[in-house]
Amino acid sequence: MDDLFATLEIVRNGEMTVVGFGGRELLDQINLAACRDQITELVKRNQSKTLAFDMTGVRLIPSGLLGLLASLRETVGTIQILNPCEDVREALEVTKLNQIFEVSP
């Protein structure tokens, strides 16, 4: 898929913006620069105070996406990781990102 944003699912719920990955298991072909720009624009436009990433179905998360998530902390007050599988949860623990994000089961 050339266009990542055709597969992103964006939901706005009050001051929260939720980004889903369309049930994709692998997120290894993400255009990180475009993804960061688009998500930053969404947060600003929606005046989001919380940015949540729904990891339903995602089995592996690339290191570049972990870096992207960490860099978004400067854009929004709170970042939540929703529904991570055990492998994604472990990656967040190893990188200590679970200490700066809210990780929900």
C-alpha positions as a printed Julia matrix, in Angstrom:
105×3 Matrix{Float64}:
   0.0    0.0    0.0
   1.52   3.27  -1.08
  -0.78   5.49   0.95
  -0.64   4.83   4.66
  -3.46   7.22   5.36
  -5.9    5.13   3.35
  -5.51   2.52   6.11
  -5.41   4.81   9.17
  -8.62   5.1   11.1
  -9.04   8.48  12.79
 -11.74   9.05  15.4
 -12.24  12.24  17.33
 -13.9   11.95  20.72
 -13.99  15.32  22.45
 -10.44  16.33  23.31
  -9.12  12.9   22.3
  -8.01  11.81  18.86
  -7.74   8.04  18.34
  -5.56   6.67  15.55
  -6.06   3.06  14.45
  -4.13   1.06  11.9
  -6.99  -0.74  10.19
  -6.21  -4.07  11.81
  -2.85  -4.33  10.03
  -0.6   -6.86  11.75
   2.68  -5.38  10.53
   3.46  -1.68  10.42
   6.79  -2.0    8.65
   5.92  -0.04   5.51
   4.79   3.16   7.18
   5.97   6.47   5.75
   7.0    7.87   9.14
   7.6   11.45   8.0
   4.19  11.68   6.35
   2.58   9.93   9.3
   4.1   12.39  11.78
   3.05  15.4    9.7
  -0.51  14.13   9.29
  -0.94  13.22  12.96
   0.55  16.54  14.1
  -1.88  18.4   11.84
  -4.82  16.36  13.16
  -3.89  17.09  16.77
  -3.57  20.82  16.09
  -6.75  21.02  14.03
  -8.77  19.05  16.6
  -7.06  20.78  19.54
  -6.53  17.33  21.03
  -5.22  17.03  24.56
  -4.95  13.24  24.3
  -3.68  11.21  21.36
  -4.46   7.5   21.53
  -3.13   4.76  19.26
  -5.37   1.73  18.94
  -3.04  -1.21  18.4
  -5.81  -3.75  17.85
  -4.47  -6.39  15.46
  -0.92  -4.98  15.38
   1.58  -7.75  16.13
   4.89  -5.96  15.52
   5.78  -2.31  15.86
   8.9   -1.02  14.04
  11.5    0.95  15.98
  10.92   3.98  13.77
   7.29   4.1   14.83
   8.35   3.91  18.48
  10.55   6.95  17.85
   7.66   8.71  16.15
   5.41   8.06  19.13
   8.06   9.44  21.51
   8.51  12.57  19.38
   4.77  13.27  19.43
   4.92  13.88  23.19
   5.89  17.47  22.44
   2.75  17.95  20.35
   0.07  16.65  22.72
  -0.31  16.39  26.49
  -1.06  12.68  26.84
  -0.37   9.71  24.6
  -2.22   6.47  25.18
  -1.53   3.05  23.69
  -4.72   1.01  23.52
  -5.09  -2.76  23.11
  -1.41  -3.67  22.59
  -0.62  -7.35  22.12
   2.04  -8.93  24.33
   4.83  -8.29  21.77
   3.96  -4.59  21.44
   3.66  -4.28  25.21
   7.11  -5.89  25.58
   8.63  -3.47  23.03
   7.2   -0.56  25.04
   8.68  -2.01  28.25
  12.12  -2.65  26.75
  12.3    0.9   25.38
  10.85   2.3   28.64
   8.13   4.04  26.61
   5.57   2.42  28.89
   6.78   4.92  31.52
   5.86   7.96  29.42
   2.72   6.66  27.72
  -0.47   5.41  29.26
  -0.72   1.76  28.19
  -4.19   0.22  28.45
  -4.87  -3.51  28.16
